[in-house]
Amino acid sequence: MSISPIINATELLTIYKTENILLIDASNGPNTRLNYDSKHLEGAIFADANTQLATIETNVAVGGRHPLPSIEDFSKTLGDLGVTPQTWVVVYDDKNGANAAARFWWMLRAIGHEKVQVLNGGIQAAEKIGFPVNSEPVSIAKKENYPCTTWQWPIASIDEVEKVAELPSHTVIDVREAFRYNGESEPIDLIAGHISGAINIPFTHNLDENGLFLPPEVLKEKYSPILAESSTENTIVHCGSGITACHTLLAIHHAGFAIPKLYVGSWSEWSRNDKPIATNK
């Protein structure tokens, strides 16, 4: 079944009780579990970006701040969340879908699960139209481990990025804010700057002034010149730790293009490995 990767709050409001939809809050950041416990969309369960959508290691230089979990671990996580191959998943976060909601979407699509959508505009958009929110605990109907064996969508390693970043036939897209790309300051990682050869298209450019995804035709117009230069197979998208990059992958997919490669380790890995670094200061 082919469905749009994005669902608007008004549509979700009309169907979430009549359709068999599993709502998942994948907000990430300080106090997100506490925030979920105090307020979430009615019926939504919580997925932890740090423990369920990543396997965080002590050595960030290997894999970055949010490495993907093993397929086996993700298979168990999905079962623990009650996701089966038949489940219609709608995932949201508190950052317009620009954070771990898009990462969860990418992970599900990357194992072959097609019936998953990101809530356009996140919880804020839902609240704006009167979607019920509460603090009620939600029970999870656990299932068997999800049947999956590999990541089917393309992933780039640090070695591949280093090999192609400065080739005219390839494009590496850095979706972080311009000040981080330019090397003006770095609020999270140890070194400021960007991968030498990478271009900067901040993920916020995928959104309109209300924090909603731009229409597919506008996104297509935005990304067509870039993807025409290198094709999606030769395009690699990254961010700080492999989460927000998925927002741009979602936008590119929404525009009708094939999915480029995700460099999961992103700047958090690259900047810790003595790789070529550039700044625009």
Order of alpha helices (4+ residues) and beta strands (2+ residues): beta-alpha-beta-alpha-beta-beta-alpha-beta-alpha-beta-alpha-beta-alpha-beta-alpha-beta-beta-alpha-beta-alpha-beta-alpha-beta
